[in-house]
Amino acid sequence: MIDTNEQLAAFLPVMKAAAWLAIDTEADSLHAYPEKVCLIQISTTAGHELIDPLAKMDLNPFLDALVGRELIFHAADYDLRLLQKHHAFAPTEIFDTMLAARLLGEKQFGLGALVEKFLGVKLDKGPQKADWAQRPLTPRMVEYARNDTRFLKPLEEKMRAELTAKNRVAWHQESCARLIAESAIPPQIDPDEVWRIKGSTFLTPPALTVLRELWHWREREAIAANRPPFFVLAHEKMVEISAVASERQPIEQLIPLRMHPRRKANLLEAVRIAQAVPEEKFPQIIRHHSQRPTEAEFRRFREIETIRDRHAHELQIDPTLIAPKSVLGDLARDWDKYAPELMQWQRELLRADG
């Protein structure tokens, strides 16, 4: 594993001379909070290497060497968001083998399924839920990590050939460019929405007040403990406590027995703070009022859907790749407003019949 500045400096000329680069990352989202990039796998013509982002070394020269190159990924979305969030890195160009598989009409597009089908190699599912922050990595973890990039180049070659044969290379390039652009956009966090977890739609405003305070309490506890929030307190338990606490009923019996006394005391204090909030500061119940489509809009929706489904059947791809139903609804209401948000190949397919 490359974990010193000297080792990284020695590897950079290999990267720069390589005809191609395949990349993957591993994070610790199941074991830490907030998550971080724990490993970067890279395959080149010279072999397969592991880069340790947790080591005390400067990654900027490595990331700079990736700029201006087409990088091969599988399911790049999560990797790109991680690299953007933690290292402010966005690639110039990528080839995503999962996107390619979907555009080719593959029904199973996980890496293991594709490697087995196209290359005849059965991968060990391996330690997918392992703690990638641990050091040293076990031999099995090292092998699993290297396999994530080991087969990407031969897979890319076969898929690029099939995309070319089906005249879908431009579709894939546009889809990859869209993925890069979207991954670079910071997530928009609404402070009045972020704490509204599953089950909260059934709560009253007083119960929502408790839930809001409990959510912020759980965030603080999770960060302090470097553990995912669900390890601190499950969603459903938070909703249950909020409902009971809003009725001024005892909640001690609802708190997990294994919870540390200090954490339990902080939870109870959060509930007391919420119970003291005046009514005018209660969060409101959010009611989503969907506008019923007019008869003309409904008819146009069906027309666009028919066009979409026919092309999807002819191309043997998932119809939602062309456009999901929510997008069809927008297009039916106002084509001129929403069509520019589609990729060119999607727009052309949907407009193929006029």
N, C-alpha and C positions, 0 to 999 in steps of 0.2 A: 504494500500500500504506500502511495506517495503521501508523506505527511511532514515533509520539511521543505523549506524554501530551496535548498540545494537540490533535492530530488526533483522538485517541480521545475526548476530552471533547466535541469538536464533533460526533462521530458518535453519541454516546449519546442525544441527543434524537430523532434519526432512528429509532434502535432502539425507543425507548420509545413512539413514536407509530405504529410499524408495526403493521399488522393481523396480520401473521404473520412468522415468522423461520425461515429454513432454514439449517442449520449443517453443516459438515464440517470435518475436520482432516487435516493431512498430517504424517507423522513421518519420522524418518531411520533406521528400524530396519535398513535394508540398508547403511547407511554409518557408523553410529556405535554406541557402546555405553557406558552404556545409552542406549536411545532417548529422544527428547524430542519434544514437540510443536513443530513448526517453522512451522506455518501454520494459521490458523483462517479458513475461508471463511464468509461470511454473506451471505445474500440477503434483501432486504426489498422492500416495495412501491416503495422509492426506488431500488433497484438492487443491485449486487453488489460487495461489498467484501472485501478481504483484510486480516487482522489479523496482525501480526508478533509472536509470543510471544517471539522471540529478541531483540527490541529492548529497550532499557533503559527500560521503561515499566511502570506499575502496571496490571495486567490486572483487578484486583479490581472496579473500577467496571463494567467490561464484563461480567464474569461475574455480578455482582449484578443487572445489567439483564436477564439471561436467566432469573432465578428467577421462578417464578410464571407463566411463559409456556409454551405448547405449542410445542416446537421440532420442526421437520421434519428428519429424518435419513434417510439410506439406509445400511442395515447399521450400526446405531448401536453395536453391541457394542464394537468396537475403539475407536471414538471416545470412548465413555463411560468405558472403562477408562483410556485415556490422560489424559483430563481429570480423572478422579478421582485417579489416581496422581500427576500432576505439578502439578495446580492445586486439588486437593481440591474439585472441583466435581461436583455431581450435579444434573441437571435435575429439575424438578417433574413435567413431563409431556412425552411425545414422541409423534410419529407417525413410525413407521419404515416407509418405503416397501418395503423388502425383506421385512419381516414381513408387510406387507399383501399383497404379491405371492404369497408362499407360502400364505397363508390363502385366497387367491383361486384357488389351484391352478396358478399359473404355473410352467412347467417351467424357464424361463430367467428368473432374477430378479436378474441383475447390472444395474447402473444403465444401462449402454449398451443392453442388450436391452430394458429396460422403456421407456426414453425413445423408442427407435425404434418399438416396438410401439404405445404409447399416444399418443405425440406426433408420430410421423412424422419424428423428427430423428435423424440418424446422427452420433454423437459420435466425435471423434478419440480413439483409445485413448491416444494421447499419451505423455508421459514418466512412465509409472506407476512406474518404478524409478529416477527421478531423485533426486538428492541435494537434498532440500527445505531443507537448512540453508544451501545456497549463497546468496549475495547478490551482485549482484542476481539475481532470477529472470529467466529468459529470457522473451520474449514468449509463446512456446509454452507454457511452464509456467504463466504467468499465465492464459492462456486455458483451459488444461486445468483449473486449480484453480477458476476461476469457473464452469466448466460443471458441476462437482460439486454446486453448489447452485442454479444458474440455473434448472433444470427441476424442482426438487423440489416447488414449490408447485402448478404445473399437474398434475404427476403425482399428488400427494396428493389433489387435487380429484377426479380421475377414479377413483382407487382408493377413496376414501371413499364415493363414489357406488355403486361396485360392492359394497363391503362392506355398505353399507346395504341394497342390493337383495337380498343373500344372507343378511341377518340375522346378519352376522359382525362388526359393529362392536364389540360387547362382547368378543368373542374377541380382537380386535386390541388393544383398550384394556388388557385383562388381560395379554396377552403383552408389551406395551410396559412396563407397570408392573413385571412380573416382571424384565424386562431391566434396568430402572433399578436395582431392588433388588439384583440379582445383581452388577451392575457396581460397586456401591459396597462390596462385600465384599472386603477385602484378600485376595490369594491366600495360601493356607496352604502354606508351604514346609517340607517335611520334610528336615532336613539329611542324613538317611541315604538319601534317595530322589533328591534333586536332581541328583546326579552320576551316577546310573545311566542312562547314555545308551544309545541303540540299539546292540545288539550285546553289551552287558555281561552279559546273562543267560547267556552261554556261558563266562564267565570263572570261574576258580577264586578262592578267597579271597585268595591272594597277589597274583594279577593284579588283583583288585578293589581291593586296597590301593594298588597303583600307579595305577590309574585314578582313584581318589578324589583322590590327591595331584596327579595331572596335571590333573584338572578344576579344582581350586582354583588351580593355577598358571596355567591358561589364563584363568580369570576375572580374575586380577590383571593379566595381560598385556593382555587385551582392554580393561579399564577404563583402564589406563595409556595405551594406544595410541588409545583412543576408536574402536575398530574392533570389529565383531561377532566373537564367539568363533570362528566357522568360518574367519575370515580368519587367525587365529593358528594353529590346527591343526584339521583335520577330525576329526569323530567317529570315522570308521573308522580313521584313523591312530592316534588315541589308544588305541583298543581293541587294535590290532595291536601297538603299542609296549608296552602293559601286559602282554599275553600273553607276549611275548618277554622283557621285563625280569623277569617273575616267575620265569623259568627261569634267570636270571642270565646270559643271553646278550647279546652286543653289540647295541646298538640304533642306533648312529650311522648305519648305512646306511638306517634307516627314517625318519630325520629329513629333512624337505624340504631340498634343497640351497639354496634361496633364503632359508632362515631366518637371521636376523641372528645373529652370533656371541654377542652378549650374551644374546639370547633362548634360543639353543641351550644355553648354559651354565646358565641358570636351569632349563631343562627337565631337563637331566642331573642337576642338584642335586635337583630334585623327585623324580626316580626314585631317587636314592641315599637320600633321606629315607624314601621308601616301603619300600625294601628293608631298612631298619633297623628297621622296625616289628615288635615282637614278635608272635608268632602269636596270643596271647590278645586282641590288639587288631585283628585282621583283621576287616573287615566280613563279615557272613554272607551267604550266598546266600539270597535271598528266594524262597521257594516259595509260590505262591498255590494254596491248596487250596480248590477250589470244591466246595460241598456239593451232592451229587447230589440233584435234586428227587425227592420221593416220587411215587408213581403218581398220588395225588390232586392234588398240586401241578402235575404235568405236564398232567393233564387240565384243571385250572383255567386253566393258561397257554393251552392251545389254545382254550378257550372265550372268554377275554378277547381273544386274538389274532383270533379269528373276528369278534367284535363290532367290534373296531378296524378290521379290514380292510374289512368291509362298509360301515361308515360312511365310511371314507376313499374307497372306490370311489364311493359315492353323492355325496359332497361334492366328489369329484375333487381331493383334496389328498394330499400325501405322508403315508402312514400314520405315519411317525416324528414328524410334527407332533403327533399325538394322543398317542403314547407310543412310544419305542424299545423294542426287545426286552428290554433290560436292566431297564427299568422294568416291563414286563409280568411278568418273572420275579419281581421284588420283590412286585408286587401278587398274584401267584399264591401266594406264600409267606405273605403277611400283608397282606390288603387294608386292614384298619383302621389298620395302622401306616403304610403308604406312600401310601394314597389322599389323605390331607390334603396331601401334598407336590405333588400335581398342581394345575394351575389348574382353576377351577370348570368351564370349558367342556370341558376334557379329561375330568374326572371324570364329568360328565353324559353324555358320549358313551359312555364305557366302561361306564357303569351303565345304559345305555338299555334293555337287555334284562333288567334285574334282575341 
